[in-house]
């Protein structure tokens, strides 16, 4: 008998596309079965990669699927070449599809991934508390949602990979650092050679920026929005694995946006 896993979720970022399979627990919360990523500029055809990945796990086609992405062009290419005619995916492309109220100047310009992050972070870990989500990918975002489920905005800064590329591309002699490794300790200072100095600047600088932004958002949550308890700090993204161990009390969730997509799919009746 063919095994049918749960809901298929896909989040297409600026650098990677992430595939996830989730089952929902008795409380309606997503339990990841398998999560995997593909680097977009190393992928010949995302639809083919998705189908091959699925076939390695399961011989039957998916029954339910939800797709979102901060890269609309890659998202639309995937939808156009979608490999399963019997399972047309639901596309989450509008902020109004996510049950979060936005208190920002231009709601339609907020990245869907940021909204999925705060939606999932609060549902998974924050209960009736405010949540601050740190997502360290191509860009690093640090966002606040208060306990009343209102997205208050946040901050965006270059991520580790983008910063490393910028130092290499816009200087004559600085090398390109590979920042995907996950060091257990922060780089030593002072750096005694060019690469060591760059690595210290990248990682410690990113950590310092994130700490400061988290601190200021926590203060804003109390002073501006009347939160009585400190926000829950949730970290996600590839760089988040390196940052979370140095952020006191923070919790890491792999591919938080995929968890948000799974909850949206389940709530809308996609999950059978």
C-alpha positions as CSV (number, residue, x, y, z in Angstrom):
1,X,0.0,0.0,0.0
2,X,1.3,3.4,-0.9
3,X,2.1,5.7,2.0
4,X,0.6,9.2,1.8
5,X,2.3,11.7,4.1
6,X,0.7,14.9,5.2
7,X,0.6,18.4,3.9
8,X,3.3,19.4,1.3
9,X,4.6,23.0,2.0
10,X,7.0,25.0,-0.2
11,X,8.6,28.3,0.7
12,X,10.7,29.9,-2.1
13,X,13.2,32.4,-0.7
14,X,15.8,34.6,-2.4
15,X,18.6,32.0,-2.2
16,X,16.9,28.6,-1.4
17,X,13.6,26.8,-1.9
18,X,12.5,24.8,1.1
19,X,10.2,21.7,0.9
20,X,8.4,20.4,3.9
21,X,6.0,17.6,4.7
22,X,3.9,18.0,7.9
23,X,1.4,16.1,9.8
24,X,-0.9,17.9,12.3
25,X,-1.0,16.8,15.9
26,X,-4.2,16.6,18.0
27,X,-3.9,20.3,18.8
28,X,-3.8,21.3,15.2
29,X,-0.1,22.1,15.4
30,X,2.4,21.0,12.6
31,X,4.7,18.1,13.2
32,X,7.5,18.1,10.5
33,X,8.0,14.7,8.8
34,X,10.8,15.9,6.5
35,X,12.3,19.3,5.5
36,X,14.8,19.8,2.8
37,X,16.3,22.8,0.9
38,X,17.5,23.4,-2.6
39,X,19.8,26.3,-3.7
40,X,18.0,28.1,-6.5
41,X,21.0,29.0,-8.6
42,X,22.1,25.4,-8.5
43,X,18.7,24.0,-9.5
44,X,18.0,23.4,-13.2
45,X,14.2,23.1,-12.7
46,X,12.6,23.5,-9.3
47,X,9.5,21.5,-10.3
48,X,11.7,18.6,-11.4
49,X,13.7,18.8,-8.2
50,X,10.5,18.8,-6.1
51,X,9.1,15.8,-8.0
52,X,12.3,13.8,-7.6
53,X,12.5,14.6,-3.9
54,X,8.9,13.5,-3.4
55,X,9.4,10.3,-5.3
56,X,12.3,9.4,-3.1
57,X,9.9,9.6,-0.1
58,X,6.6,8.3,-1.5
59,X,5.4,6.7,-4.7
60,X,2.0,8.5,-4.8
61,X,1.5,12.1,-5.6
62,X,0.7,14.6,-2.9
63,X,-3.0,15.3,-2.0
64,X,-2.5,18.7,-0.4
65,X,0.0,21.5,-1.1
66,X,0.6,25.1,-0.1
67,X,3.2,27.4,-1.7
68,X,4.5,30.8,-0.8
69,X,7.7,32.7,-1.7
70,X,9.5,36.0,-1.4
71,X,10.8,35.3,-5.0
72,X,7.6,35.6,-7.1
73,X,9.4,34.8,-10.3
74,X,10.7,31.4,-9.1
75,X,7.3,30.8,-7.3
76,X,5.4,31.3,-10.5
77,X,7.8,29.2,-12.6
78,X,7.2,26.3,-10.1
79,X,3.4,26.8,-10.3
80,X,3.5,26.9,-14.1
81,X,5.5,23.6,-14.2
82,X,3.6,22.0,-11.3
83,X,4.1,18.2,-11.7
84,X,0.8,16.9,-10.2
85,X,-2.3,17.7,-12.1
86,X,-4.5,16.1,-9.4
87,X,-3.1,18.3,-6.7
88,X,-3.1,22.0,-7.6
89,X,-1.4,24.0,-4.8
90,X,-2.9,26.8,-2.9
91,X,-0.6,29.9,-3.3
92,X,-0.2,32.2,-0.3
93,X,0.7,35.5,-2.0
94,X,-1.4,38.1,-0.2
95,X,-1.1,39.3,3.4
96,X,-4.8,39.0,3.9
97,X,-4.5,35.2,3.6
98,X,-2.7,35.1,6.9
99,X,-4.7,35.7,10.1
100,X,-2.5,38.5,11.4
101,X,-3.5,42.2,11.7
102,X,-0.9,44.6,10.4
103,X,0.0,47.9,12.0
104,X,2.4,49.2,9.4
105,X,2.4,51.9,6.8
106,X,2.0,49.8,3.7
107,X,0.7,46.3,4.6
108,X,0.9,44.9,1.0
109,X,4.6,45.5,0.9
110,X,5.4,43.3,4.0
111,X,7.1,40.1,3.0
112,X,4.8,37.0,3.2
113,X,7.7,35.1,4.9
114,X,7.8,37.7,7.7
115,X,4.1,37.3,8.4
116,X,4.2,33.5,8.2
117,X,7.1,33.6,10.7
118,X,5.3,35.7,13.4
119,X,2.0,33.8,12.8
120,X,3.8,30.4,13.3
121,X,6.1,31.6,16.1
122,X,3.2,32.8,18.2
123,X,1.0,29.7,17.5
124,X,3.8,27.3,18.3
125,X,5.6,28.9,21.2
126,X,4.2,32.2,22.4
127,X,0.6,31.3,23.4
128,X,-0.7,34.6,24.7
129,X,2.6,36.5,24.7
130,X,4.2,38.8,22.3
131,X,6.8,37.2,20.0
132,X,10.0,38.5,18.3
133,X,11.1,36.4,15.4
134,X,14.7,36.5,14.1
135,X,15.0,35.1,10.6
136,X,18.6,35.0,9.4
137,X,18.7,34.1,5.7
138,X,19.8,36.2,2.7
139,X,18.5,39.1,4.7
140,X,18.1,39.0,8.4
141,X,14.7,40.2,9.7
142,X,13.8,40.9,13.3
143,X,10.0,41.4,13.7
144,X,7.6,42.0,16.6
145,X,4.0,40.7,16.9
146,X,2.3,41.7,20.1
147,X,0.1,39.4,22.1
148,X,-3.1,40.7,20.4
149,X,-1.8,39.2,17.1
150,X,-0.9,42.5,15.6
151,X,2.2,42.7,13.5
152,X,4.0,45.9,14.5
153,X,6.9,45.8,12.0
154,X,10.6,45.3,12.7
155,X,14.0,45.6,11.1
156,X,15.8,44.3,8.0
157,X,19.5,44.0,7.6
158,X,21.9,42.1,5.4
159,X,22.3,38.5,6.3
160,X,25.6,36.6,6.8
161,X,25.8,35.4,3.2
162,X,24.8,38.8,1.7
163,X,27.4,40.6,3.8
164,X,30.1,38.2,2.9
165,X,29.3,38.6,-0.8
166,X,29.3,42.4,-0.5
167,X,32.7,42.5,1.1
168,X,34.1,40.3,-1.7
169,X,32.3,42.0,-4.6
170,X,33.0,45.6,-3.6
171,X,36.6,45.4,-2.6
172,X,39.7,44.6,-4.5
173,X,41.4,42.0,-2.3
174,X,38.9,40.6,0.3
175,X,38.1,36.9,-0.3
176,X,34.7,35.4,-0.4
177,X,34.0,33.6,2.9
178,X,31.7,30.6,3.0
179,X,29.4,31.2,6.0
180,X,27.1,28.2,5.8
181,X,29.2,26.2,8.3
182,X,27.8,26.2,11.9
183,X,30.6,27.1,14.3
184,X,30.0,26.1,17.9
185,X,31.9,29.1,19.2
186,X,32.1,32.7,18.0
187,X,35.2,33.7,16.1
188,X,38.1,34.8,18.3
189,X,39.1,38.5,18.4
190,X,41.3,40.1,17.4
191,X,41.5,38.3,14.1
192,X,45.1,37.6,13.2
193,X,44.7,37.4,9.5
194,X,42.3,38.8,6.8
195,X,39.9,35.9,6.8
196,X,39.8,35.6,10.6
197,X,39.1,39.4,10.9
198,X,36.4,39.2,8.3
199,X,34.8,36.2,10.0
200,X,34.9,37.9,13.4
201,X,33.3,41.0,11.9
202,X,30.6,39.1,10.1
203,X,29.4,36.8,12.9
204,X,30.0,39.0,15.9
205,X,28.7,42.1,14.0
206,X,25.5,40.2,13.0
207,X,25.0,38.9,16.5
208,X,25.5,42.3,18.0
209,X,23.0,43.9,15.6
210,X,20.4,41.2,16.3
211,X,20.9,41.5,20.1
212,X,20.4,45.2,19.9
213,X,17.3,45.0,17.7
214,X,15.7,42.3,19.9
215,X,16.4,44.5,23.0
216,X,14.8,47.6,21.4
217,X,11.8,45.6,20.1
218,X,11.3,44.1,23.6
219,X,11.4,47.7,25.1
220,X,8.9,48.9,22.4
221,X,6.6,46.0,23.2
222,X,6.4,47.2,26.8
223,X,6.6,50.9,26.4
224,X,4.5,51.4,23.2
225,X,2.1,48.5,23.3
226,X,1.7,47.7,27.0
227,X,3.0,44.2,27.0
228,X,3.4,43.0,30.6
229,X,5.7,40.1,30.0
230,X,8.8,39.9,27.8
231,X,8.3,38.6,24.3
232,X,9.2,35.1,23.4
233,X,12.3,35.1,21.1
234,X,12.1,32.6,18.1
235,X,14.9,32.2,15.7
236,X,14.8,30.6,12.3
237,X,16.8,30.6,9.0
238,X,20.2,29.1,8.1
239,X,22.2,31.7,9.9
240,X,19.8,31.4,12.9
241,X,21.4,28.1,13.8
242,X,24.6,30.0,14.5
243,X,23.0,32.9,16.3
244,X,20.5,31.1,18.6
245,X,23.1,29.6,20.9
246,X,24.3,33.1,21.7
247,X,20.9,34.7,22.3
248,X,19.8,34.0,25.8
249,X,16.4,32.3,26.1
250,X,15.9,32.1,22.3
251,X,14.3,29.0,20.7
252,X,15.3,27.7,17.2
253,X,12.6,26.4,14.8
254,X,13.8,25.0,11.5
255,X,11.9,26.6,8.5
256,X,9.4,28.5,10.6
257,X,7.6,29.8,7.5
258,X,6.9,26.2,6.4
259,X,5.2,25.6,9.8
260,X,3.0,28.6,9.1
261,X,2.0,27.3,5.7
262,X,1.1,23.9,7.2
263,X,-1.1,25.6,9.8
264,X,-2.8,27.7,7.1
265,X,-3.4,24.6,5.0
266,X,-4.8,22.7,7.9
267,X,-7.1,25.6,9.0
268,X,-8.5,26.0,5.5
269,X,-9.4,22.3,5.3
270,X,-6.6,21.3,2.9
271,X,-5.4,18.6,5.3
272,X,-7.6,15.6,5.1
